[in-house]
């Protein structure tokens, strides 16, 4: 199964509370934080919601 390397590239300051909560649920709290998540529907939904804050790369 493929994984996604997700990195927070924009600040969470001044964002909607739901967007901040979504970033926190991915384990992203500060600019430059990165995490590896499984490529599934739940992760894709979170990325779709806050994609403008993220950099996403697919890994194996």
Biotite code that builds the C-alpha atoms (Angstrom):
import biotite.structure as struc

atoms = struc.array([
    struc.Atom([0.000, 0.000, 0.000], chain_id="A", res_id=1, res_name="UNK", atom_name="CA", element="C"),
    struc.Atom([1.230, 3.484, -0.830], chain_id="A", res_id=2, res_name="UNK", atom_name="CA", element="C"),
    struc.Atom([1.839, 6.178, 1.735], chain_id="A", res_id=3, res_name="UNK", atom_name="CA", element="C"),
    struc.Atom([1.679, 9.953, 1.513], chain_id="A", res_id=4, res_name="UNK", atom_name="CA", element="C"),
    struc.Atom([4.412, 12.254, 2.780], chain_id="A", res_id=5, res_name="UNK", atom_name="CA", element="C"),
    struc.Atom([2.568, 15.380, 3.976], chain_id="A", res_id=6, res_name="UNK", atom_name="CA", element="C"),
    struc.Atom([4.328, 18.620, 4.939], chain_id="A", res_id=7, res_name="UNK", atom_name="CA", element="C"),
    struc.Atom([2.822, 21.827, 6.352], chain_id="A", res_id=8, res_name="UNK", atom_name="CA", element="C"),
    struc.Atom([4.140, 24.712, 4.241], chain_id="A", res_id=9, res_name="UNK", atom_name="CA", element="C"),
    struc.Atom([1.860, 27.577, 5.309], chain_id="A", res_id=10, res_name="UNK", atom_name="CA", element="C"),
    struc.Atom([1.006, 28.914, 8.758], chain_id="A", res_id=11, res_name="UNK", atom_name="CA", element="C"),
    struc.Atom([-2.107, 27.947, 10.684], chain_id="A", res_id=12, res_name="UNK", atom_name="CA", element="C"),
    struc.Atom([-2.440, 31.465, 12.137], chain_id="A", res_id=13, res_name="UNK", atom_name="CA", element="C"),
    struc.Atom([-5.750, 33.083, 11.264], chain_id="A", res_id=14, res_name="UNK", atom_name="CA", element="C"),
    struc.Atom([-7.201, 29.920, 9.697], chain_id="A", res_id=15, res_name="UNK", atom_name="CA", element="C"),
    struc.Atom([-10.618, 28.464, 10.415], chain_id="A", res_id=16, res_name="UNK", atom_name="CA", element="C"),
    struc.Atom([-10.823, 26.361, 13.580], chain_id="A", res_id=17, res_name="UNK", atom_name="CA", element="C"),
    struc.Atom([-11.885, 23.301, 11.564], chain_id="A", res_id=18, res_name="UNK", atom_name="CA", element="C"),
    struc.Atom([-8.834, 23.656, 9.308], chain_id="A", res_id=19, res_name="UNK", atom_name="CA", element="C"),
    struc.Atom([-6.517, 23.906, 12.311], chain_id="A", res_id=20, res_name="UNK", atom_name="CA", element="C"),
    struc.Atom([-8.155, 20.826, 13.840], chain_id="A", res_id=21, res_name="UNK", atom_name="CA", element="C"),
    struc.Atom([-7.714, 18.927, 10.569], chain_id="A", res_id=22, res_name="UNK", atom_name="CA", element="C"),
    struc.Atom([-4.010, 19.811, 10.443], chain_id="A", res_id=23, res_name="UNK", atom_name="CA", element="C"),
    struc.Atom([-3.606, 18.742, 14.072], chain_id="A", res_id=24, res_name="UNK", atom_name="CA", element="C"),
    struc.Atom([-5.319, 15.428, 13.343], chain_id="A", res_id=25, res_name="UNK", atom_name="CA", element="C"),
    struc.Atom([-2.659, 14.791, 10.687], chain_id="A", res_id=26, res_name="UNK", atom_name="CA", element="C"),
    struc.Atom([0.058, 15.545, 13.264], chain_id="A", res_id=27, res_name="UNK", atom_name="CA", element="C"),
    struc.Atom([0.973, 18.940, 11.771], chain_id="A", res_id=28, res_name="UNK", atom_name="CA", element="C"),
    struc.Atom([1.344, 21.804, 14.209], chain_id="A", res_id=29, res_name="UNK", atom_name="CA", element="C"),
    struc.Atom([4.136, 24.087, 12.948], chain_id="A", res_id=30, res_name="UNK", atom_name="CA", element="C"),
    struc.Atom([5.444, 25.116, 9.534], chain_id="A", res_id=31, res_name="UNK", atom_name="CA", element="C"),
    struc.Atom([7.864, 22.471, 8.320], chain_id="A", res_id=32, res_name="UNK", atom_name="CA", element="C"),
    struc.Atom([6.254, 19.606, 10.248], chain_id="A", res_id=33, res_name="UNK", atom_name="CA", element="C"),
    struc.Atom([6.006, 16.472, 8.129], chain_id="A", res_id=34, res_name="UNK", atom_name="CA", element="C"),
    struc.Atom([4.239, 13.162, 8.572], chain_id="A", res_id=35, res_name="UNK", atom_name="CA", element="C"),
    struc.Atom([3.699, 9.939, 6.670], chain_id="A", res_id=36, res_name="UNK", atom_name="CA", element="C"),
    struc.Atom([0.071, 8.843, 6.410], chain_id="A", res_id=37, res_name="UNK", atom_name="CA", element="C"),
    struc.Atom([-1.582, 5.901, 4.643], chain_id="A", res_id=38, res_name="UNK", atom_name="CA", element="C"),
    struc.Atom([-3.146, 6.661, 1.269], chain_id="A", res_id=39, res_name="UNK", atom_name="CA", element="C"),
    struc.Atom([-6.825, 6.070, 2.048], chain_id="A", res_id=40, res_name="UNK", atom_name="CA", element="C"),
    struc.Atom([-10.136, 7.899, 1.760], chain_id="A", res_id=41, res_name="UNK", atom_name="CA", element="C"),
    struc.Atom([-9.898, 9.530, 5.196], chain_id="A", res_id=42, res_name="UNK", atom_name="CA", element="C"),
    struc.Atom([-6.445, 10.983, 4.535], chain_id="A", res_id=43, res_name="UNK", atom_name="CA", element="C"),
    struc.Atom([-7.437, 12.133, 1.041], chain_id="A", res_id=44, res_name="UNK", atom_name="CA", element="C"),
    struc.Atom([-10.465, 13.919, 2.510], chain_id="A", res_id=45, res_name="UNK", atom_name="CA", element="C"),
    struc.Atom([-8.306, 15.783, 5.024], chain_id="A", res_id=46, res_name="UNK", atom_name="CA", element="C"),
    struc.Atom([-5.889, 16.778, 2.279], chain_id="A", res_id=47, res_name="UNK", atom_name="CA", element="C"),
    struc.Atom([-8.775, 18.026, 0.130], chain_id="A", res_id=48, res_name="UNK", atom_name="CA", element="C"),
    struc.Atom([-9.970, 20.209, 3.011], chain_id="A", res_id=49, res_name="UNK", atom_name="CA", element="C"),
    struc.Atom([-6.632, 21.905, 3.778], chain_id="A", res_id=50, res_name="UNK", atom_name="CA", element="C"),
    struc.Atom([-4.643, 21.232, 0.629], chain_id="A", res_id=51, res_name="UNK", atom_name="CA", element="C"),
    struc.Atom([-3.803, 24.930, 0.236], chain_id="A", res_id=52, res_name="UNK", atom_name="CA", element="C"),
    struc.Atom([-1.625, 24.640, 3.380], chain_id="A", res_id=53, res_name="UNK", atom_name="CA", element="C"),
    struc.Atom([0.168, 21.423, 2.433], chain_id="A", res_id=54, res_name="UNK", atom_name="CA", element="C"),
    struc.Atom([2.775, 19.861, 0.209], chain_id="A", res_id=55, res_name="UNK", atom_name="CA", element="C"),
    struc.Atom([1.952, 16.214, -0.583], chain_id="A", res_id=56, res_name="UNK", atom_name="CA", element="C"),
    struc.Atom([4.172, 13.552, -2.146], chain_id="A", res_id=57, res_name="UNK", atom_name="CA", element="C"),
    struc.Atom([3.379, 9.901, -2.737], chain_id="A", res_id=58, res_name="UNK", atom_name="CA", element="C"),
    struc.Atom([5.857, 7.347, -1.366], chain_id="A", res_id=59, res_name="UNK", atom_name="CA", element="C"),
    struc.Atom([5.975, 3.574, -1.457], chain_id="A", res_id=60, res_name="UNK", atom_name="CA", element="C"),
])
